[in-house]
Amino acid sequence: MVTMNDPSVAHGVRPNCYRLPDTLRLGKVMLQVSDLERSLDWYQRVLGFRVLDRAAGAATLAAHGDDTPLVVLREKAGVSPVPRRGRLGLYHFAILLPDRAALGRFVAHLAEIGERAGASDHLVSEALYLQDPDNLGIEVYADRPRSAWSYDGLQLVMATEPLNLAGLVRAAAGERWSGMPPGTVIGHVHLHVGDLERASAFYHQALGLDRVVWSYPGALFLSAGGYHHHLGLNTWAAGAAPAGPDDARLLEWEILLPSDADVADAVASLAGAGHAAEDGHVRDPWGTAVRLRAA
């Protein structure tokens, strides 16, 4: 096992043909919820988002001091919450905070309002896990420096270990949480899929993400540019039905590419593998929609 951040050393497994640009980043996620007012209260009170824009039955959320759209909530009254076992589709979307101190402030905030959350140290990052009022999964996390990441051959080393919550709170240095800070982004999306090989054929070979972690039980992690993951895939809900029109669910997530030409190249790669993309929108084998667009 080696700890390094040498850009001359290649890690991960590249796709055979088309490869997405290293500068890829994620855009907003769009969620279907049952009660917009209830969700808006929770996303503002618990997560600390602000409402950037609102229209009939929908709202766009952003961090404070930053007008970048991060989450879009669309109401469909009567949709069913996510069951405990989960559905094929969203496992969680992940909100990346700009630094560890911000995550420490968030930890203290959750304790102050009495909101329960899961917590894990993944070696490359420190993370908290929550469910919104429709039981949609959310991760809030901060990355460790890439210089601290470890590799086992080509594969990045990730794990799920206890999180040092007291250390995170100390990192906040007594500063109180005042909402999602500027620089907050969507760091990754993690999906329940029915089969990892089929999912890898779509997201790795056809779409062009690198395989980064592949020995994690029942999961596969992919990224561009050597990141620990822009996309997680797992079979932990295998056998469940895909999320449907009458379910709370992920409607769409975005991959932002440097140019229109990069979007065209990615669409062509998908088409060559038999996956039609219309206006940059494509669905994976279980119906989860991803949109490719120029940043």
For each residue, the residues with C-beta under 8 A, 3 or more apart:
1: 150 151 152 157
2: 150 151 152
3: 147 148 149 150 151
4: 9 147 151
5: 145 146 147 149
6: 9
7: 226
8:
9: 4 6
10: 154
11: 151 154 155 156 212 226
12: 154 155 156 210 211 212 223 226
13: 154 204 210 211 214
14: 19 210
15: 18 19 204 205 208 209 210
16: 205
17: 205 208 269 272
18: 15 208 265 266 268 269
19: 14 15 208 210 224
20: 24 207 208 209 224 255 257 262 266
21: 24 224 225 257 258 262
22: 224 225 226
23: 224 225 258
24: 20 21 224 225 230 255 256 257
25: 185 256 295
26: 185 186 187 188 189 230 253 254 255 256
27: 69 186 253 254 255 256 291 293 295
28: 60 69 70 71 72 186 253 254
29: 70 71 72 93 186 189 250 252 253 254
30: 71 72 74 250 251 252 253
31: 71 72 73 74 90 132 136 248 249 250 251
32: 74 75 76 79 247 248 249 250 251
33: 36 38 39 73 74 75 76 79 132 133 134 136 248
34: 38 75 76 77 78 79 80 81 133 134 248
35: 38 39 75 77 133
36: 33 39 40 57 58 59 73 75
37: 40 41
38: 33 34 35 41 42 133
39: 33 35 36 42 43 73 75 132 133 134
40: 36 37 43 44 51 59 73
41: 37 38 44 45
42: 38 39 45 46 47 132 133
43: 39 40 46 47 49 61 71 73 132
44: 40 41 47 48 49 50 51 61
45: 41 42 113
46: 42 43 110 113 115 130
47: 42 43 44 95 130 138 140 180
48: 44 64 106 109 177 178 179 180
49: 43 44 61 62 63 70 71 179 180
50: 44 61 62 63 64 179 180
51: 40 44 54 59 60 61
52: 60 61 62 67 69
53: 59 60 69
54: 51 58 59 60
55: 58 59
56:
57: 36 74 75
58: 36 54 55 72 73 74 75
59: 36 40 51 53 54 55 72 73
60: 28 51 52 53 54 69 71 72 73
61: 43 44 49 50 51 52 69 70 71 72 73
62: 49 50 52 66 67 68 69 70 180
63: 49 50 66 68 70 179 180 181 182 183 184
64: 48 50 178 179 180 181 182
65: 181 182
66: 62 63 182 183 184
67: 52 62
68: 62 63 185
69: 27 28 52 53 60 61 62 72
70: 28 29 49 61 62 63 95 180 184 185 186
71: 28 29 30 31 43 49 60 61 93 186
72: 28 29 30 31 58 59 60 61 69
73: 31 33 36 39 40 43 58 59 60 61
74: 30 31 32 33 57 58 251
75: 32 33 34 35 36 39 57 58
76: 32 33 34 79 245 246
77: 34 35
78: 34 246
79: 32 33 34 76 134 246 247 248 249
80: 34 83 246 247 248
81: 34 133 134 135 248
82: 86 87 90 131 134 135 136 137 243 247 248 249
83: 80 86 87 135 240
84: 135
85: 237 240
86: 82 83 91 192 236 237 240
87: 82 83 90 192 237 240 241 242 243 247 249
88: 191 192 193 194 237 240 241 242 243 286 287 288
89: 191 192 242 243 249 250 286 287 288
90: 31 82 87 93 136 137 189 190 191 192 243 249 250 288
91: 86 137 190 191 192 232 234 236 237
92: 129 136 137 138 139 189 190
93: 29 71 90 137 138 139 186 188 189 190 250 253
94: 127 138 139 140 141 186 187 188 189 190
95: 47 70 138 139 140 141 180 184 185 186 187
96: 141 142 143 184 185 186 187 188
97: 102 103 106 140 141 142 180 181 183 184
98: 102 142 181 182 183 184
99: 102 103 142
100: 103 104 126 142 168 171
101: 104 105 171 172 173 175
102: 97 98 99 105 106 142 172 181 184
103: 97 99 100 106 107 126 128 140 141 142 168 171
104: 100 101 107 108 168 169 170 171 172
105: 101 102 108 109 172 175 176 177 178
106: 48 97 102 103 109 110 128 140 177
107: 103 104 110 111 128 165 168 169 172
108: 104 105 111 112 169 172 176 177
109: 48 105 106 112 113 176 177
110: 46 106 107 113 115 116 117 128
111: 107 108 114
112: 108 109
113: 45 46 109 110
114: 111
115: 46 110 130
116: 110 130
117: 110 128 129 130
118: 128 129 130
119: 127 128 129 162 163 165
120: 126 127 129 160 161 162 163
121: 126 127 159 160 161 162 163 164
122: 125 126 127 158 159 160 161 228
123: 144 149 150 157 158 159 161
124: 143 144 148 149 156 158 228
125: 122 141 142 143 144 228
126: 100 103 120 121 122 141 142 144 163 164 168
127: 94 119 120 121 122 139 140 141 163
128: 103 106 107 110 117 118 119 139 140 141 163
129: 92 117 118 119 120 137 138 139
130: 46 47 115 116 117 118 137 138 139 140
131: 82 135 136 137 138
132: 31 33 39 42 43 135 136 138
133: 33 34 35 38 39 42 81
134: 33 34 39 79 81 82 248
135: 81 82 83 84 131 132 248
136: 31 33 82 90 92 131 132 248 249 250
137: 82 90 91 92 93 129 130 131 190
138: 47 92 93 94 95 129 130 131 132
139: 92 93 94 95 127 128 129 130 190
140: 47 94 95 97 103 106 127 128 130
141: 94 95 96 97 103 125 126 127 128 187
142: 96 97 98 99 100 102 103 125 126
143: 96 124 125 146 187 228
144: 123 124 125 126 148 149
145: 5 148 149
146: 5 143 149 226
147: 3 4 5
148: 3 124 144 145
149: 3 5 123 124 144 145 146 156 157 228
150: 1 2 3 123 156 157
151: 1 2 3 4 11 154 155 156 157
152: 1 2 155 157
153:
154: 10 11 12 13 151
155: 11 12 151 152 212 213 214 215
156: 11 12 124 149 150 151 212 213 221 228
157: 1 123 149 150 151 152
158: 122 123 124 213 216 221 228
159: 121 122 123
160: 120 121 122
161: 120 121 122 123
162: 119 120 121
163: 119 120 121 126 127 128 168
164: 121 126 167 168
165: 107 119 168 169
166: 169 170
167: 164 170 171
168: 100 103 104 107 126 163 164 165 171 172
169: 104 107 108 165 166 172
170: 104 166 167 173
171: 100 101 103 104 167 168
172: 101 102 104 105 107 108 168 169 175
173: 101 170
174:
175: 101 105 172
176: 105 108 109
177: 48 105 106 108 109
178: 48 64 105 181
179: 48 49 50 63 64
180: 47 48 49 50 62 63 64 70 95 97 184
181: 63 64 65 97 98 102 178 184
182: 63 64 65 66 98
183: 63 66 97 98
184: 63 66 70 95 96 97 98 102 180 181
185: 25 26 68 70 95 96
186: 26 27 28 29 70 71 93 94 95 96 189 253
187: 26 94 95 96 141 143 230
188: 26 93 94 96 223 229 230 231 232
189: 26 29 90 92 93 94 186 230 231 232 250 253
190: 90 91 92 93 94 137 139 231 232 233 234
191: 88 89 90 91 199 231 232 233 234 284 286 288
192: 86 87 88 89 90 91 234 235 236 237 238 240 286
193: 88 196 198 199 233 234 235 284 285 286
194: 88 198 199 235 238 285 286
195: 198 199 235 238 285
196: 193 199 200 218 219 220 233 234 235
197: 200 201
198: 193 194 195 201 202 285
199: 191 193 194 195 196 202 203 220 233 284 285
200: 196 197 203 204 205 211 220 222 233
201: 197 198 204 205 206 273
202: 198 199 205 206 207 273 275 284 285
203: 199 200 206 207 209 222 231 233 284
204: 13 15 200 201 207 208 209 210 211 222
205: 15 16 17 200 201 202 208 273
206: 201 202 203 269 270 272 273 275
207: 20 202 203 204 266 269 270 290
208: 15 17 18 19 20 204 205 224 266 269
209: 15 20 203 204 222 223 224 230 231
210: 12 13 14 15 19 204 222 223 224 226
211: 12 13 200 204 214 220 221 222
212: 11 12 155 156 221 222 223 226 227 228 229
213: 155 156 158 216 219 220 221 228 229
214: 13 155 211 220 221
215: 155
216: 158 213 219 220 221
217:
218: 196 234 235 236
219: 196 213 216 232 233 234 235 236
220: 196 199 200 211 213 214 216 232 233 234
221: 156 158 211 212 213 214 216 228 229 231 232 233
222: 200 203 204 209 210 211 212 229 230 231 232 233
223: 12 188 209 210 212 226 227 228 229 230 231
224: 19 20 21 22 23 24 208 209 210 227 230
225: 21 22 23 24
226: 7 11 12 22 146 210 212 223
227: 212 223 224 230
228: 122 124 125 143 149 156 158 212 213 221 223
229: 188 212 213 221 222 223 232
230: 24 26 187 188 189 209 222 223 224 227 255
231: 188 189 190 191 203 209 221 222 223
232: 91 188 189 190 191 219 220 221 222 229
233: 190 191 193 196 199 200 203 219 220 221 222
234: 91 190 191 192 193 196 218 219 220 237
235: 192 193 194 195 196 218 219 238
236: 86 91 192 218 219
237: 85 86 87 88 91 192 234 240
238: 192 194 195 235
239:
240: 83 85 86 87 88 192 237
241: 87 88 244
242: 87 88 89 286 287 288
243: 82 87 88 89 90 247 248 249 250 287
244: 241 247 249
245: 76
246: 76 78 79 80
247: 32 79 80 82 87 243 244
248: 31 32 33 34 79 80 81 82 134 135 136 243
249: 31 32 79 82 87 89 90 136 243 244
250: 29 30 31 32 89 90 93 136 189 243 253 288 289
251: 30 31 32 74 289
252: 29 30 281 289 290 291
253: 26 27 28 29 30 93 186 189 250 288 289 290 291
254: 26 27 28 29 290 291 292 293
255: 20 24 26 27 230 266 290 291 292 293
256: 24 25 26 27 293 294 295
257: 20 21 24 262 263 266 292 293 294 295
258: 21 23 262 294 295
259: 262 263 294
260: 263 264 294
261: 264 265
262: 20 21 257 258 259 265 266 294
263: 257 259 260 266 267 280 292 293 294
264: 260 261 267 268
265: 18 261 262 268 269
266: 18 20 207 208 255 257 262 263 269 270 277 292
267: 263 264 270 271 277 280 282 292
268: 18 264 265 271 272
269: 17 18 206 207 208 265 266 272 273
270: 206 207 266 267 273 275 276 277 282
271: 267 268 274 275 276 277
272: 17 206 268 269
273: 201 202 205 206 269 270
274: 271
275: 202 206 270 271 282 283
276: 270 271 282
277: 266 267 270 271 280 281 282 292
278: 281 282
279:
280: 263 267 277 291 292 293
281: 252 277 278 289 290 291 292
282: 267 270 275 276 277 278 289 290 292
283: 275 287 288 289 290
284: 191 193 199 202 203 287 288 290
285: 193 194 195 198 199 202
286: 88 89 191 192 193 194 242
287: 88 89 242 243 283 284
288: 88 89 90 191 242 250 253 283 284
289: 250 251 252 253 281 282 283
290: 207 252 253 254 255 281 282 283 284
291: 27 252 253 254 255 280 281
292: 254 255 257 263 266 267 277 280 281 282
293: 27 254 255 256 257 263 280
294: 256 257 258 259 260 262 263
295: 25 27 256 257 258
